[in-house]
């Protein structure tokens, strides 16, 4: 669920809003007279970017979905590093 705050509310308490956003991983919709923006933590943004990147690799998503449906016996017990 997205938290909604006006730009004035955020401005008056920016550090606490940033801390809560980072801790709860809940985005904040910041509304203003000219524009609206969404605040998310850098950790969440990095995860979104990684997901978008991996999703852009041809056949990656279908490969992961197929492997998730495989029987566990299909995977090796020992991994050589």
mmCIF file of the N, C-alpha and C atoms, coordinates in Angstrom:
data_MODEL
# 
_entry.id   MODEL 
# 
loop_
_atom_site.group_PDB 
_atom_site.id 
_atom_site.type_symbol 
_atom_site.label_atom_id 
_atom_site.label_alt_id 
_atom_site.label_comp_id 
_atom_site.label_asym_id 
_atom_site.label_entity_id 
_atom_site.label_seq_id 
_atom_site.pdbx_PDB_ins_code 
_atom_site.Cartn_x 
_atom_site.Cartn_y 
_atom_site.Cartn_z 
_atom_site.occupancy 
_atom_site.B_iso_or_equiv 
_atom_site.pdbx_formal_charge 
_atom_site.auth_seq_id 
_atom_site.auth_comp_id 
_atom_site.auth_asym_id 
_atom_site.auth_atom_id 
_atom_site.pdbx_PDB_model_num 
ATOM 1   N N  . UNK A 1 1  ? 0.843  -1.175  0.000   1.00 0.00 ? 1  UNK A N  1 
ATOM 2   C CA . UNK A 1 1  ? 0.000  0.000   0.000   1.00 0.00 ? 1  UNK A CA 1 
ATOM 3   C C  . UNK A 1 1  ? 0.892  1.243   0.000   1.00 0.00 ? 1  UNK A C  1 
ATOM 4   N N  . UNK A 1 2  ? 0.547  2.176   -0.804  1.00 0.00 ? 2  UNK A N  1 
ATOM 5   C CA . UNK A 1 2  ? 1.345  3.388   -0.925  1.00 0.00 ? 2  UNK A CA 1 
ATOM 6   C C  . UNK A 1 2  ? 0.837  4.453   0.045   1.00 0.00 ? 2  UNK A C  1 
ATOM 7   N N  . UNK A 1 3  ? 1.754  5.012   0.771   1.00 0.00 ? 3  UNK A N  1 
ATOM 8   C CA . UNK A 1 3  ? 1.444  6.117   1.679   1.00 0.00 ? 3  UNK A CA 1 
ATOM 9   C C  . UNK A 1 3  ? 1.380  7.402   0.850   1.00 0.00 ? 3  UNK A C  1 
ATOM 10  N N  . UNK A 1 4  ? 0.430  8.280   1.126   1.00 0.00 ? 4  UNK A N  1 
ATOM 11  C CA . UNK A 1 4  ? 0.279  9.534   0.389   1.00 0.00 ? 4  UNK A CA 1 
ATOM 12  C C  . UNK A 1 4  ? 0.534  10.697  1.334   1.00 0.00 ? 4  UNK A C  1 
ATOM 13  N N  . UNK A 1 5  ? 1.430  11.597  0.895   1.00 0.00 ? 5  UNK A N  1 
ATOM 14  C CA . UNK A 1 5  ? 1.754  12.782  1.696   1.00 0.00 ? 5  UNK A CA 1 
ATOM 15  C C  . UNK A 1 5  ? 1.883  13.974  0.760   1.00 0.00 ? 5  UNK A C  1 
ATOM 16  N N  . UNK A 1 6  ? 1.540  15.135  1.251   1.00 0.00 ? 6  UNK A N  1 
ATOM 17  C CA . UNK A 1 6  ? 1.747  16.346  0.461   1.00 0.00 ? 6  UNK A CA 1 
ATOM 18  C C  . UNK A 1 6  ? 3.220  16.729  0.536   1.00 0.00 ? 6  UNK A C  1 
ATOM 19  N N  . UNK A 1 7  ? 3.661  17.518  -0.427  1.00 0.00 ? 7  UNK A N  1 
ATOM 20  C CA . UNK A 1 7  ? 5.045  17.966  -0.421  1.00 0.00 ? 7  UNK A CA 1 
ATOM 21  C C  . UNK A 1 7  ? 5.347  18.773  0.846   1.00 0.00 ? 7  UNK A C  1 
ATOM 22  N N  . UNK A 1 8  ? 4.374  19.516  1.353   1.00 0.00 ? 8  UNK A N  1 
ATOM 23  C CA . UNK A 1 8  ? 4.565  20.286  2.590   1.00 0.00 ? 8  UNK A CA 1 
ATOM 24  C C  . UNK A 1 8  ? 4.791  19.363  3.781   1.00 0.00 ? 8  UNK A C  1 
ATOM 25  N N  . UNK A 1 9  ? 4.026  18.267  3.847   1.00 0.00 ? 9  UNK A N  1 
ATOM 26  C CA . UNK A 1 9  ? 4.200  17.313  4.940   1.00 0.00 ? 9  UNK A CA 1 
ATOM 27  C C  . UNK A 1 9  ? 5.588  16.679  4.894   1.00 0.00 ? 9  UNK A C  1 
ATOM 28  N N  . UNK A 1 10 ? 6.004  16.307  3.701   1.00 0.00 ? 10 UNK A N  1 
ATOM 29  C CA . UNK A 1 10 ? 7.310  15.675  3.549   1.00 0.00 ? 10 UNK A CA 1 
ATOM 30  C C  . UNK A 1 10 ? 8.421  16.662  3.877   1.00 0.00 ? 10 UNK A C  1 
ATOM 31  N N  . UNK A 1 11 ? 8.294  17.887  3.390   1.00 0.00 ? 11 UNK A N  1 
ATOM 32  C CA . UNK A 1 11 ? 9.319  18.914  3.616   1.00 0.00 ? 11 UNK A CA 1 
ATOM 33  C C  . UNK A 1 11 ? 9.546  19.144  5.105   1.00 0.00 ? 11 UNK A C  1 
ATOM 34  N N  . UNK A 1 12 ? 8.477  19.143  5.882   1.00 0.00 ? 12 UNK A N  1 
ATOM 35  C CA . UNK A 1 12 ? 8.612  19.446  7.310   1.00 0.00 ? 12 UNK A CA 1 
ATOM 36  C C  . UNK A 1 12 ? 9.221  18.291  8.110   1.00 0.00 ? 12 UNK A C  1 
ATOM 37  N N  . UNK A 1 13 ? 9.263  17.089  7.511   1.00 0.00 ? 13 UNK A N  1 
ATOM 38  C CA . UNK A 1 13 ? 9.735  15.921  8.266   1.00 0.00 ? 13 UNK A CA 1 
ATOM 39  C C  . UNK A 1 13 ? 10.530 14.976  7.363   1.00 0.00 ? 13 UNK A C  1 
ATOM 40  N N  . UNK A 1 14 ? 11.327 15.539  6.455   1.00 0.00 ? 14 UNK A N  1 
ATOM 41  C CA . UNK A 1 14 ? 11.973 14.757  5.402   1.00 0.00 ? 14 UNK A CA 1 
ATOM 42  C C  . UNK A 1 14 ? 12.832 13.606  5.935   1.00 0.00 ? 14 UNK A C  1 
ATOM 43  N N  . UNK A 1 15 ? 13.614 13.835  6.976   1.00 0.00 ? 15 UNK A N  1 
ATOM 44  C CA . UNK A 1 15 ? 14.505 12.776  7.462   1.00 0.00 ? 15 UNK A CA 1 
ATOM 45  C C  . UNK A 1 15 ? 13.732 11.599  8.035   1.00 0.00 ? 15 UNK A C  1 
ATOM 46  N N  . UNK A 1 16 ? 12.671 11.876  8.765   1.00 0.00 ? 16 UNK A N  1 
ATOM 47  C CA . UNK A 1 16 ? 11.847 10.780  9.296   1.00 0.00 ? 16 UNK A CA 1 
ATOM 48  C C  . UNK A 1 16 ? 11.113 10.044  8.181   1.00 0.00 ? 16 UNK A C  1 
ATOM 49  N N  . UNK A 1 17 ? 10.632 10.767  7.195   1.00 0.00 ? 17 UNK A N  1 
ATOM 50  C CA . UNK A 1 17 ? 9.957  10.132  6.055   1.00 0.00 ? 17 UNK A CA 1 
ATOM 51  C C  . UNK A 1 17 ? 10.937 9.220   5.317   1.00 0.00 ? 17 UNK A C  1 
ATOM 52  N N  . UNK A 1 18 ? 12.154 9.707   5.108   1.00 0.00 ? 18 UNK A N  1 
ATOM 53  C CA . UNK A 1 18 ? 13.178 8.887   4.444   1.00 0.00 ? 18 UNK A CA 1 
ATOM 54  C C  . UNK A 1 18 ? 13.488 7.638   5.259   1.00 0.00 ? 18 UNK A C  1 
ATOM 55  N N  . UNK A 1 19 ? 13.668 7.796   6.565   1.00 0.00 ? 19 UNK A N  1 
ATOM 56  C CA . UNK A 1 19 ? 13.967 6.650   7.428   1.00 0.00 ? 19 UNK A CA 1 
ATOM 57  C C  . UNK A 1 19 ? 12.846 5.620   7.397   1.00 0.00 ? 19 UNK A C  1 
ATOM 58  N N  . UNK A 1 20 ? 11.600 6.077   7.521   1.00 0.00 ? 20 UNK A N  1 
ATOM 59  C CA . UNK A 1 20 ? 10.453 5.161   7.508   1.00 0.00 ? 20 UNK A CA 1 
ATOM 60  C C  . UNK A 1 20 ? 10.336 4.452   6.168   1.00 0.00 ? 20 UNK A C  1 
ATOM 61  N N  . UNK A 1 21 ? 10.580 5.178   5.084   1.00 0.00 ? 21 UNK A N  1 
ATOM 62  C CA . UNK A 1 21 ? 10.496 4.586   3.751   1.00 0.00 ? 21 UNK A CA 1 
ATOM 63  C C  . UNK A 1 21 ? 11.539 3.487   3.590   1.00 0.00 ? 21 UNK A C  1 
ATOM 64  N N  . UNK A 1 22 ? 12.740 3.736   4.056   1.00 0.00 ? 22 UNK A N  1 
ATOM 65  C CA . UNK A 1 22 ? 13.805 2.738   3.965   1.00 0.00 ? 22 UNK A CA 1 
ATOM 66  C C  . UNK A 1 22 ? 13.525 1.534   4.857   1.00 0.00 ? 22 UNK A C  1 
ATOM 67  N N  . UNK A 1 23 ? 12.975 1.759   6.035   1.00 0.00 ? 23 UNK A N  1 
ATOM 68  C CA . UNK A 1 23 ? 12.732 0.668   6.986   1.00 0.00 ? 23 UNK A CA 1 
ATOM 69  C C  . UNK A 1 23 ? 11.523 -0.183  6.607   1.00 0.00 ? 23 UNK A C  1 
ATOM 70  N N  . UNK A 1 24 ? 10.455 0.457   6.152   1.00 0.00 ? 24 UNK A N  1 
ATOM 71  C CA . UNK A 1 24 ? 9.212  -0.274  5.875   1.00 0.00 ? 24 UNK A CA 1 
ATOM 72  C C  . UNK A 1 24 ? 9.111  -0.786  4.443   1.00 0.00 ? 24 UNK A C  1 
ATOM 73  N N  . UNK A 1 25 ? 9.951  -0.248  3.559   1.00 0.00 ? 25 UNK A N  1 
ATOM 74  C CA . UNK A 1 25 ? 9.889  -0.587  2.127   1.00 0.00 ? 25 UNK A CA 1 
ATOM 75  C C  . UNK A 1 25 ? 8.525  -0.233  1.534   1.00 0.00 ? 25 UNK A C  1 
ATOM 76  N N  . UNK A 1 26 ? 7.869  0.723   2.127   1.00 0.00 ? 26 UNK A N  1 
ATOM 77  C CA . UNK A 1 26 ? 6.573  1.204   1.641   1.00 0.00 ? 26 UNK A CA 1 
ATOM 78  C C  . UNK A 1 26 ? 6.804  2.507   0.875   1.00 0.00 ? 26 UNK A C  1 
ATOM 79  N N  . UNK A 1 27 ? 6.424  2.540   -0.411  1.00 0.00 ? 27 UNK A N  1 
ATOM 80  C CA . UNK A 1 27 ? 6.620  3.771   -1.171  1.00 0.00 ? 27 UNK A CA 1 
ATOM 81  C C  . UNK A 1 27 ? 5.747  4.905   -0.641  1.00 0.00 ? 27 UNK A C  1 
ATOM 82  N N  . UNK A 1 28 ? 6.187  6.129   -0.887  1.00 0.00 ? 28 UNK A N  1 
ATOM 83  C CA . UNK A 1 28 ? 5.435  7.313   -0.484  1.00 0.00 ? 28 UNK A CA 1 
ATOM 84  C C  . UNK A 1 28 ? 5.109  8.113   -1.739  1.00 0.00 ? 28 UNK A C  1 
ATOM 85  N N  . UNK A 1 29 ? 3.827  8.331   -1.979  1.00 0.00 ? 29 UNK A N  1 
ATOM 86  C CA . UNK A 1 29 ? 3.388  9.199   -3.066  1.00 0.00 ? 29 UNK A CA 1 
ATOM 87  C C  . UNK A 1 29 ? 3.384  10.614  -2.532  1.00 0.00 ? 29 UNK A C  1 
ATOM 88  N N  . UNK A 1 30 ? 4.236  11.453  -3.113  1.00 0.00 ? 30 UNK A N  1 
ATOM 89  C CA . UNK A 1 30 ? 4.339  12.841  -2.679  1.00 0.00 ? 30 UNK A CA 1 
ATOM 90  C C  . UNK A 1 30 ? 3.581  13.690  -3.688  1.00 0.00 ? 30 UNK A C  1 
ATOM 91  N N  . UNK A 1 31 ? 2.523  14.352  -3.214  1.00 0.00 ? 31 UNK A N  1 
ATOM 92  C CA . UNK A 1 31 ? 1.670  15.132  -4.108  1.00 0.00 ? 31 UNK A CA 1 
ATOM 93  C C  . UNK A 1 31 ? 2.002  16.614  -4.004  1.00 0.00 ? 31 UNK A C  1 
ATOM 94  N N  . UNK A 1 32 ? 2.022  17.257  -5.154  1.00 0.00 ? 32 UNK A N  1 
ATOM 95  C CA . UNK A 1 32 ? 2.306  18.688  -5.197  1.00 0.00 ? 32 UNK A CA 1 
ATOM 96  C C  . UNK A 1 32 ? 1.384  19.390  -6.169  1.00 0.00 ? 32 UNK A C  1 
ATOM 97  N N  . UNK A 1 33 ? 1.471  20.691  -6.214  1.00 0.00 ? 33 UNK A N  1 
ATOM 98  C CA . UNK A 1 33 ? 0.611  21.468  -7.112  1.00 0.00 ? 33 UNK A CA 1 
ATOM 99  C C  . UNK A 1 33 ? 0.956  21.212  -8.572  1.00 0.00 ? 33 UNK A C  1 
ATOM 100 N N  . UNK A 1 34 ? 2.242  21.041  -8.875  1.00 0.00 ? 34 UNK A N  1 
ATOM 101 C CA . UNK A 1 34 ? 2.669  20.880  -10.264 1.00 0.00 ? 34 UNK A CA 1 
ATOM 102 C C  . UNK A 1 34 ? 2.847  19.426  -10.672 1.00 0.00 ? 34 UNK A C  1 
ATOM 103 N N  . UNK A 1 35 ? 3.335  18.594  -9.770  1.00 0.00 ? 35 UNK A N  1 
ATOM 104 C CA . UNK A 1 35 ? 3.634  17.201  -10.104 1.00 0.00 ? 35 UNK A CA 1 
ATOM 105 C C  . UNK A 1 35 ? 3.493  16.318  -8.880  1.00 0.00 ? 35 UNK A C  1 
ATOM 106 N N  . UNK A 1 36 ? 3.405  15.031  -9.136  1.00 0.00 ? 36 UNK A N  1 
ATOM 107 C CA . UNK A 1 36 ? 3.451  14.020  -8.085  1.00 0.00 ? 36 UNK A CA 1 
ATOM 108 C C  . UNK A 1 36 ? 4.675  13.152  -8.345  1.00 0.00 ? 36 UNK A C  1 
ATOM 109 N N  . UNK A 1 37 ? 5.306  12.677  -7.270  1.00 0.00 ? 37 UNK A N  1 
ATOM 110 C CA . UNK A 1 37 ? 6.439  11.773  -7.390  1.00 0.00 ? 37 UNK A CA 1 
ATOM 111 C C  . UNK A 1 37 ? 6.294  10.661  -6.360  1.00 0.00 ? 37 UNK A C  1 
ATOM 112 N N  . UNK A 1 38 ? 7.066  9.609   -6.556  1.00 0.00 ? 38 UNK A N  1 
ATOM 113 C CA . UNK A 1 38 ? 7.061  8.500   -5.617  1.00 0.00 ? 38 UNK A CA 1 
ATOM 114 C C  . UNK A 1 38 ? 8.447  8.380   -5.007  1.00 0.00 ? 38 UNK A C  1 
ATOM 115 N N  . UNK A 1 39 ? 8.507  8.300   -3.684  1.00 0.00 ? 39 UNK A N  1 
ATOM 116 C CA . UNK A 1 39 ? 9.756  8.090   -2.974  1.00 0.00 ? 39 UNK A CA 1 
ATOM 117 C C  . UNK A 1 39 ? 9.835  6.615   -2.589  1.00 0.00 ? 39 UNK A C  1 
ATOM 118 N N  . UNK A 1 40 ? 10.967 5.986   -2.947  1.00 0.00 ? 40 UNK A N  1 
ATOM 119 C CA . UNK A 1 40 ? 11.241 4.623   -2.504  1.00 0.00 ? 40 UNK A CA 1 
ATOM 120 C C  . UNK A 1 40 ? 12.685 4.580   -2.018  1.00 0.00 ? 40 UNK A C  1 
ATOM 121 N N  . UNK A 1 41 ? 13.012 3.558   -1.261  1.00 0.00 ? 41 UNK A N  1 
ATOM 122 C CA . UNK A 1 41 ? 14.379 3.433   -0.768  1.00 0.00 ? 41 UNK A CA 1 
ATOM 123 C C  . UNK A 1 41 ? 15.315 3.060   -1.911  1.00 0.00 ? 41 UNK A C  1 
ATOM 124 N N  . UNK A 1 42 ? 16.585 3.367   -1.744  1.00 0.00 ? 42 UNK A N  1 
ATOM 125 C CA . UNK A 1 42 ? 17.557 3.007   -2.774  1.00 0.00 ? 42 UNK A CA 1 
ATOM 126 C C  . UNK A 1 42 ? 17.626 1.491   -2.927  1.00 0.00 ? 42 UNK A C  1 
ATOM 127 N N  . UNK A 1 43 ? 17.515 0.768   -1.828  1.00 0.00 ? 43 UNK A N  1 
ATOM 128 C CA . UNK A 1 43 ? 17.527 -0.696  -1.880  1.00 0.00 ? 43 UNK A CA 1 
ATOM 129 C C  . UNK A 1 43 ? 16.391 -1.219  -2.763  1.00 0.00 ? 43 UNK A C  1 
ATOM 130 N N  . UNK A 1 44 ? 15.194 -0.650  -2.586  1.00 0.00 ? 44 UNK A N  1 
ATOM 131 C CA . UNK A 1 44 ? 14.056 -1.063  -3.405  1.00 0.00 ? 44 UNK A CA 1 
ATOM 132 C C  . UNK A 1 44 ? 14.260 -0.681  -4.864  1.00 0.00 ? 44 UNK A C  1 
ATOM 133 N N  . UNK A 1 45 ? 14.803 0.515   -5.107  1.00 0.00 ? 45 UNK A N  1 
ATOM 134 C CA . UNK A 1 45 ? 15.059 0.947   -6.483  1.00 0.00 ? 45 UNK A CA 1 
ATOM 135 C C  . UNK A 1 45 ? 16.072 0.017   -7.158  1.00 0.00 ? 45 UNK A C  1 
ATOM 136 N N  . UNK A 1 46 ? 17.127 -0.355  -6.433  1.00 0.00 ? 46 UNK A N  1 
ATOM 137 C CA . UNK A 1 46 ? 18.119 -1.276  -6.993  1.00 0.00 ? 46 UNK A CA 1 
ATOM 138 C C  . UNK A 1 46 ? 17.487 -2.613  -7.359  1.00 0.00 ? 46 UNK A C  1 
ATOM 139 N N  . UNK A 1 47 ? 16.584 -3.104  -6.517  1.00 0.00 ? 47 UNK A N  1 
ATOM 140 C CA . UNK A 1 47 ? 15.898 -4.368  -6.789  1.00 0.00 ? 47 UNK A CA 1 
ATOM 141 C C  . UNK A 1 47 ? 15.017 -4.248  -8.033  1.00 0.00 ? 47 UNK A C  1 
ATOM 142 N N  . UNK A 1 48 ? 14.337 -3.124  -8.181  1.00 0.00 ? 48 UNK A N  1 
ATOM 143 C CA . UNK A 1 48 ? 13.494 -2.891  -9.357  1.00 0.00 ? 48 UNK A CA 1 
ATOM 144 C C  . UNK A 1 48 ? 14.362 -2.864  -10.618 1.00 0.00 ? 48 UNK A C  1 
ATOM 145 N N  . UNK A 1 49 ? 15.485 -2.147  -10.561 1.00 0.00 ? 49 UNK A N  1 
ATOM 146 C CA . UNK A 1 49 ? 16.375 -2.080  -11.716 1.00 0.00 ? 49 UNK A CA 1 
ATOM 147 C C  . UNK A 1 49 ? 16.902 -3.467  -12.092 1.00 0.00 ? 49 UNK A C  1 
ATOM 148 N N  . UNK A 1 50 ? 17.275 -4.262  -11.092 1.00 0.00 ? 50 UNK A N  1 
ATOM 149 C CA . UNK A 1 50 ? 17.779 -5.605  -11.366 1.00 0.00 ? 50 UNK A CA 1 
ATOM 150 C C  . UNK A 1 50 ? 16.697 -6.473  -12.001 1.00 0.00 ? 50 UNK A C  1 
ATOM 151 N N  . UNK A 1 51 ? 15.471 -6.377  -11.479 1.00 0.00 ? 51 UNK A N  1 
ATOM 152 C CA . UNK A 1 51 ? 14.361 -7.140  -12.041 1.00 0.00 ? 51 UNK A CA 1 
ATOM 153 C C  . UNK A 1 51 ? 14.104 -6.740  -13.483 1.00 0.00 ? 51 UNK A C  1 
ATOM 154 N N  . UNK A 1 52 ? 14.110 -5.440  -13.758 1.00 0.00 ? 52 UNK A N  1 
ATOM 155 C CA . UNK A 1 52 ? 13.904 -4.974  -15.128 1.00 0.00 ? 52 UNK A CA 1 
ATOM 156 C C  . UNK A 1 52 ? 15.011 -5.472  -16.052 1.00 0.00 ? 52 UNK A C  1 
ATOM 157 N N  . UNK A 1 53 ? 16.245 -5.433  -15.569 1.00 0.00 ? 53 UNK A N  1 
ATOM 158 C CA . UNK A 1 53 ? 17.368 -5.911  -16.377 1.00 0.00 ? 53 UNK A CA 1 
ATOM 159 C C  . UNK A 1 53 ? 17.225 -7.398  -16.678 1.00 0.00 ? 53 UNK A C  1 
ATOM 160 N N  . UNK A 1 54 ? 16.980 -8.206  -15.637 1.00 0.00 ? 54 UNK A N  1 
ATOM 161 C CA . UNK A 1 54 ? 16.855 -9.653  -15.843 1.00 0.00 ? 54 UNK A CA 1 
ATOM 162 C C  . UNK A 1 54 ? 15.669 -9.990  -16.739 1.00 0.00 ? 54 UNK A C  1 
ATOM 163 N N  . UNK A 1 55 ? 14.589 -9.237  -16.607 1.00 0.00 ? 55 UNK A N  1 
ATOM 164 C CA . UNK A 1 55 ? 13.399 -9.473  -17.440 1.00 0.00 ? 55 UNK A CA 1 
ATOM 165 C C  . UNK A 1 55 ? 13.654 -9.136  -18.902 1.00 0.00 ? 55 UNK A C  1 
ATOM 166 N N  . UNK A 1 56 ? 14.653 -8.305  -19.154 1.00 0.00 ? 56 UNK A N  1 
ATOM 167 C CA . UNK A 1 56 ? 14.944 -7.918  -20.535 1.00 0.00 ? 56 UNK A CA 1 
ATOM 168 C C  . UNK A 1 56 ? 15.808 -8.946  -21.265 1.00 0.00 ? 56 UNK A C  1 
ATOM 169 N N  . UNK A 1 57 ? 16.373 -9.906  -20.537 1.00 0.00 ? 57 UNK A N  1 
ATOM 170 C CA . UNK A 1 57 ? 17.198 -10.944 -21.157 1.00 0.00 ? 57 UNK A CA 1 
ATOM 171 C C  . UNK A 1 57 ? 16.269 -11.955 -21.822 1.00 0.00 ? 57 UNK A C  1 
ATOM 172 N N  . UNK A 1 58 ? 16.453 -12.178 -23.133 1.00 0.00 ? 58 UNK A N  1 
ATOM 173 C CA . UNK A 1 58 ? 15.563 -13.104 -23.842 1.00 0.00 ? 58 UNK A CA 1 
ATOM 174 C C  . UNK A 1 58 ? 15.531 -14.485 -23.179 1.00 0.00 ? 58 UNK A C  1 
ATOM 175 N N  . UNK A 1 59 ? 14.348 -15.008 -22.991 1.00 0.00 ? 59 UNK A N  1 
ATOM 176 C CA . UNK A 1 59 ? 14.088 -16.350 -22.440 1.00 0.00 ? 59 UNK A CA 1 
ATOM 177 C C  . UNK A 1 59 ? 14.461 -16.522 -20.971 1.00 0.00 ? 59 UNK A C  1 
ATOM 178 N N  . UNK A 1 60 ? 14.914 -15.477 -20.309 1.00 0.00 ? 60 UNK A N  1 
ATOM 179 C CA . UNK A 1 60 ? 15.322 -15.627 -18.913 1.00 0.00 ? 60 UNK A CA 1 
ATOM 180 C C  . UNK A 1 60 ? 14.141 -15.977 -18.021 1.00 0.00 ? 60 UNK A C  1 
ATOM 181 N N  . UNK A 1 61 ? 13.061 -15.221 -18.132 1.00 0.00 ? 61 UNK A N  1 
ATOM 182 C CA . UNK A 1 61 ? 11.898 -15.438 -17.263 1.00 0.00 ? 61 UNK A CA 1 
ATOM 183 C C  . UNK A 1 61 ? 11.318 -16.830 -17.476 1.00 0.00 ? 61 UNK A C  1 
ATOM 184 N N  . UNK A 1 62 ? 11.156 -17.232 -18.727 1.00 0.00 ? 62 UNK A N  1 
ATOM 185 C CA . UNK A 1 62 ? 10.591 -18.563 -18.986 1.00 0.00 ? 62 UNK A CA 1 
ATOM 186 C C  . UNK A 1 62 ? 11.526 -19.659 -18.488 1.00 0.00 ? 62 UNK A C  1 
ATOM 187 N N  . UNK A 1 63 ? 12.842 -19.442 -18.582 1.00 0.00 ? 63 UNK A N  1 
ATOM 188 C CA . UNK A 1 63 ? 13.805 -20.416 -18.077 1.00 0.00 ? 63 UNK A CA 1 
ATOM 189 C C  . UNK A 1 63 ? 13.682 -20.577 -16.563 1.00 0.00 ? 63 UNK A C  1 
ATOM 190 N N  . UNK A 1 64 ? 13.536 -19.467 -15.848 1.00 0.00 ? 64 UNK A N  1 
ATOM 191 C CA . UNK A 1 64 ? 13.374 -19.527 -14.394 1.00 0.00 ? 64 UNK A CA 1 
ATOM 192 C C  . UNK A 1 64 ? 12.058 -20.220 -14.043 1.00 0.00 ? 64 UNK A C  1 
ATOM 193 N N  . UNK A 1 65 ? 10.994 -19.883 -14.761 1.00 0.00 ? 65 UNK A N  1 
ATOM 194 C CA . UNK A 1 65 ? 9.699  -20.508 -14.486 1.00 0.00 ? 65 UNK A CA 1 
ATOM 195 C C  . UNK A 1 65 ? 9.751  -22.014 -14.725 1.00 0.00 ? 65 UNK A C  1 
ATOM 196 N N  . UNK A 1 66 ? 10.418 -22.425 -15.784 1.00 0.00 ? 66 UNK A N  1 
ATOM 197 C CA . UNK A 1 66 ? 10.545 -23.852 -16.073 1.00 0.00 ? 66 UNK A CA 1 
ATOM 198 C C  . UNK A 1 66 ? 11.346 -24.555 -14.976 1.00 0.00 ? 66 UNK A C  1 
ATOM 199 N N  . UNK A 1 67 ? 12.437 -23.954 -14.547 1.00 0.00 ? 67 UNK A N  1 
ATOM 200 C CA . UNK A 1 67 ? 13.271 -24.595 -13.527 1.00 0.00 ? 67 UNK A CA 1 
ATOM 201 C C  . UNK A 1 67 ? 12.543 -24.683 -12.182 1.00 0.00 ? 67 UNK A C  1 
ATOM 202 N N  . UNK A 1 68 ? 11.658 -23.753 -11.913 1.00 0.00 ? 68 UNK A N  1 
ATOM 203 C CA . UNK A 1 68 ? 10.890 -23.794 -10.668 1.00 0.00 ? 68 UNK A CA 1 
ATOM 204 C C  . UNK A 1 68 ? 9.918  -24.973 -10.652 1.00 0.00 ? 68 UNK A C  1 
ATOM 205 N N  . UNK A 1 69 ? 9.540  -25.442 -11.836 1.00 0.00 ? 69 UNK A N  1 
ATOM 206 C CA . UNK A 1 69 ? 8.602  -26.559 -11.924 1.00 0.00 ? 69 UNK A CA 1 
ATOM 207 C C  . UNK A 1 69 ? 9.298  -27.915 -11.965 1.00 0.00 ? 69 UNK A C  1 
ATOM 208 N N  . UNK A 1 70 ? 10.614 -27.914 -12.078 1.00 0.00 ? 70 UNK A N  1 
ATOM 209 C CA . UNK A 1 70 ? 11.378 -29.157 -12.122 1.00 0.00 ? 70 UNK A CA 1 
ATOM 210 C C  . UNK A 1 70 ? 11.362 -29.842 -10.759 1.00 0.00 ? 70 UNK A C  1 
ATOM 211 N N  . UNK A 1 71 ? 11.456 -31.155 -10.807 1.00 0.00 ? 71 UNK A N  1 
ATOM 212 C CA . UNK A 1 71 ? 11.570 -31.952 -9.602  1.00 0.00 ? 71 UNK A CA 1 
ATOM 213 C C  . UNK A 1 71 ? 12.931 -31.666 -8.962  1.00 0.00 ? 71 UNK A C  1 
ATOM 214 N N  . UNK A 1 72 ? 12.992 -31.644 -7.638  1.00 0.00 ? 72 UNK A N  1 
ATOM 215 C CA . UNK A 1 72 ? 14.242 -31.365 -6.943  1.00 0.00 ? 72 UNK A CA 1 
ATOM 216 C C  . UNK A 1 72 ? 15.346 -32.359 -7.313  1.00 0.00 ? 72 UNK A C  1 
ATOM 217 N N  . UNK A 1 73 ? 14.969 -33.568 -7.707  1.00 0.00 ? 73 UNK A N  1 
ATOM 218 C CA . UNK A 1 73 ? 15.976 -34.570 -8.055  1.00 0.00 ? 73 UNK A CA 1 
ATOM 219 C C  . UNK A 1 73 ? 16.736 -34.195 -9.327  1.00 0.00 ? 73 UNK A C  1 
ATOM 220 N N  . UNK A 1 74 ? 16.234 -33.228 -10.074 1.00 0.00 ? 74 UNK A N  1 
ATOM 221 C CA . UNK A 1 74 ? 16.901 -32.766 -11.287 1.00 0.00 ? 74 UNK A CA 1 
ATOM 222 C C  . UNK A 1 74 ? 18.155 -31.969 -10.984 1.00 0.00 ? 74 UNK A C  1 
ATOM 223 N N  . UNK A 1 75 ? 18.299 -31.519 -9.745  1.00 0.00 ? 75 UNK A N  1 
ATOM 224 C CA . UNK A 1 75 ? 19.411 -30.665 -9.376  1.00 0.00 ? 75 UNK A CA 1 
ATOM 225 C C  . UNK A 1 75 ? 20.495 -31.483 -8.679  1.00 0.00 ? 75 UNK A C  1 
ATOM 226 N N  . UNK A 1 76 ? 21.711 -31.107 -8.904  1.00 0.00 ? 76 UNK A N  1 
ATOM 227 C CA . UNK A 1 76 ? 22.860 -31.812 -8.341  1.00 0.00 ? 76 UNK A CA 1 
ATOM 228 C C  . UNK A 1 76 ? 22.942 -31.576 -6.838  1.00 0.00 ? 76 UNK A C  1 
ATOM 229 N N  . UNK A 1 77 ? 23.338 -32.612 -6.123  1.00 0.00 ? 77 UNK A N  1 
ATOM 230 C CA . UNK A 1 77 ? 23.545 -32.522 -4.680  1.00 0.00 ? 77 UNK A CA 1 
ATOM 231 C C  . UNK A 1 77 ? 24.879 -31.841 -4.366  1.00 0.00 ? 77 UNK A C  1 
ATOM 232 N N  . UNK A 1 78 ? 25.846 -32.051 -5.221  1.00 0.00 ? 78 UNK A N  1 
ATOM 233 C CA . UNK A 1 78 ? 27.173 -31.475 -4.949  1.00 0.00 ? 78 UNK A CA 1 
ATOM 234 C C  . UNK A 1 78 ? 27.476 -30.396 -5.981  1.00 0.00 ? 78 UNK A C  1 
ATOM 235 N N  . UNK A 1 79 ? 28.041 -29.327 -5.486  1.00 0.00 ? 79 UNK A N  1 
ATOM 236 C CA . UNK A 1 79 ? 28.409 -28.219 -6.347  1.00 0.00 ? 79 UNK A CA 1 
ATOM 237 C C  . UNK A 1 79 ? 29.915 -28.047 -6.242  1.00 0.00 ? 79 UNK A C  1 
ATOM 238 N N  . UNK A 1 80 ? 30.575 -28.043 -7.378  1.00 0.00 ? 80 UNK A N  1 
ATOM 239 C CA . UNK A 1 80 ? 32.010 -27.820 -7.387  1.00 0.00 ? 80 UNK A CA 1 
ATOM 240 C C  . UNK A 1 80 ? 32.271 -26.351 -7.605  1.00 0.00 ? 80 UNK A C  1 
ATOM 241 N N  . UNK A 1 81 ? 32.974 -25.728 -6.679  1.00 0.00 ? 81 UNK A N  1 
ATOM 242 C CA . UNK A 1 81 ? 33.279 -24.316 -6.789  1.00 0.00 ? 81 UNK A CA 1 
ATOM 243 C C  . UNK A 1 81 ? 34.607 -24.166 -7.403  1.00 0.00 ? 81 UNK A C  1 
# 
